[in-house]
Amino acid sequence: MRTIMAEPAHLYAQLVDAFNRRQWLQARAIAGRLLPMAPNDPGVSYITGVTFMELQEMPLALGFLHKATDLEPTRADYATQFAKALTMVRRTRDALHAADKALALRPTDAFTLDTLGVVYTQGHAHERAATAFRGAVELMPGQASYRFNLATALVAMGDIANAEQELEAAIGIDPTFWSSHLTLAQLRRQTPDHNHIARLQALAASHPQDEQAQTFVNMALAKEHEDLGEYPAAFDRLVRGKSSGKDKRGYSSRHDEALFDAITRQFPAAPHAMAGDPTQEPIFVIGMPRSGTTLVERIISSHPGVFSAGELQNFGVVLKRLSGSTTFPMLDVDTVERSRDIDWTKLGADYLASTRPATGQQPRFIDKLPHNFLYAGFIAQALPNARIVCLRRDPVDTCLSNFRQLFSQLSPLYGYSFDLLDTGRYFVLFDRLMAHWRTVFPGRILEIEYEALVDAQEEHSRRLIDFCGLPWDDRCLQFEKNDAPVNTASAVQVRAPIYRTAVRRWKKYEAQLAPLLQLLEEAGIAFER
């Protein structure tokens, strides 16, 4: 009997050691031997669940982490890792529920609080994210990453002054925490008397072989040089920043061409009859990134009857699941082709259910994922009463703005944006796809020009609200007073009234953009010279 008792203890010690050394394959092997001897031990279930999560074996990870929280409901770290696993499989609603349980247990270690902050951020719960990140910073004020994470939550909430303090603190702790420099540059317009150019130039020069340094620091320099009107220097830094590591990303415009062609073939003509879920709740705001989608989202969500749900991945997730595709990308040719016989009503109903409970706060909600233009045909079929608004902006300004932005480097959606001409090619694909939706689903998508909205704010705001089937409310003209969090690259800009400085920005770089202008002209894309 003593031998049997000793064996699990010995294996458990080995499991903890492998876990602490992040030897995940070894931990999995030990867990396989230990679990039959200790099936109801919460610690074993927890370590096994985290191990499977690190190995990307998510069904097993979820099962063991859920079991660990059931066996030991007072452990905040167990509930937090379960919430993280739920986020990884995009079960956002369940993840937020698990995170709330964890936060209520008052965790006292910074790592758990920081992880909770990330879960809340991914669920667009920025106030709760800030609470968790602030707790982590209070416990470990010398950790640069915790300072940076708190800053991003503060930016989303519009607290720019405190965000700037946290970013400077992060840089003071670790000057090589590269993303802090770019975020800091983007917080406000730099001036000759208040900028970071000298510090950034020194960092770029002292880390010539560091890909991350070259990307983030040069992008920050591009932003600050532009603020000072030094446009040739800004464009030079922009090209340097975007080209750093570009080849490693493996982007091919031919891959996107194949995807766009598959989507177009999926909807060859107007459907004879519209099926789908009859709900009128969703308002989709789509368009090329950096085209004004956040501005329109803020205008509509300033209406008291509308809730902004943020940039949801839900529609693509549900389509992927119902299509039966098992390929890794969320949307690819395989997914499109397998969705040919999809149940439109179920697609619409499952999408709506996946957004609950957050989107049940108001009669209407906004889903503002710009790249939903890829799904516009699917949305039109699955949600025939949903409103779809597409932002259109000057083609050259759109391409330049995409090239100027450092989007999520982990997302496959933005591979085009690391090369100016790839960005132009992607815009051409977008323009052709929108023309196709216009033909196949006439009247379903309101296309609104960013420049027209800037020039005649009230006229086009009223047009937007009317298209959405809402009564007019004057608060829609004061969107800058909308205090809802913003989790996009426009988080700073949308808290100011409408401005014209972004209109025809490309003229400042006309000489540098000559190859892009030629590409667009040859593709038949019209723009004002």
Buried (B, 14 or more C-beta within 10 A) or exposed (E): EEEEEEEBEEBBEBBBEBBEEEBBEBBBBBBEEBBEBBEEBBBBBBBBBBBBBBBEEBEBBBBBBBBBBEBBEEBBBBBBBBBBBBBBBBBBBBBBBBBBBBBEBEBEBBBBBBBBBBBBBBBBBBEBBBBBBBBBBEBBEEBBBBBBBBBBBBBBBBBBEBBBBBBBBBBEBBBBBBBBBBBBBBBEBBEEEEBBBEBBBEBBEEBEEBEBBBBBBBBBBBBBBBBBEBBEBBBBBBBBBBBBBBEEEEBEBEBBBBBBBBBBEEBEEEBEEBBBBEBBBBBBBBBBBBBBBBBBBBBBBBBEBBBBBBBBBBBBBBBBEBBEBEEEBBBBBBBBEBBEEBEBBBBBBBBBEBBEEBBEEBEBBBBBBBBBBBBBBBBBBBBBBBBBBBBBBBBBBBBBBBBBBBBEEEEBBBBBBBBBBBBBBBBBBBBBBBEBBBEBBEEBBBBBBBBEBBEEBEEBBBBBBEBBEBEEBEBBBEBBEBEBBBBBBBBBBBBEEBEEEBBBBBEBBEEBBEEBBEBBEEBEBEBEE
